[in-house]
């Protein structure tokens, strides 16, 4: 029997592509026979309270498929906040988070979801980094090396689409609101469960311009604070990685 899965879709100003993106996700789930699923499309306006009709598109998709739920934050929130929202609402066996983005194709989603259940955690890394600018490649490698150094790990890539058991994620005391949400999730999971297995799988991303929101100064500061707090918890307060019962 195929496992059940919750798909978290953070969607920020993605009205133009949200419908086609969601169709890709649903098609892949059906093709892989992951038919017991739920999709949470989580939206928010910008800092000025303005959106681009993404919530309206999400509501239409919700009305067309009972397994799609739209969650709308009334104020601006970052992606880590939306990730934690989805985790708290999830009811299925596994959880994944897939950005609504032009870089993501049917092959990308299939490459990750086809490995669900093959290890405790599935991580993905970009196999065609040459499709990105030199600046982004340097930043990505620097970020990965920094995280590996800070937490004593040897992960290929932290920011790709990942799959976790729901019970594992819901047991972690995740606090991050920034783009470093997957770093916090994986490091917290691995350091609190040393016998946890993980598998890294390559994915091919579409070439094209992305928003680059992670490089905004406020987001860079948020990521830095997250890494420092996580460092303290991993090496000096490891018991805090798990929620207190």
Helices and strands as residue ranges (DSSP letters): E 5-11, H 18-31, E 37-44, H 54-64, E 68-73, H 79-89, E 94-97, H 106-113, E 121-126, G 129-131, H 134-151, E 163-165, H 166-171, H 181-192, E 198-203, G 213-215, H 217-236, G 238-241
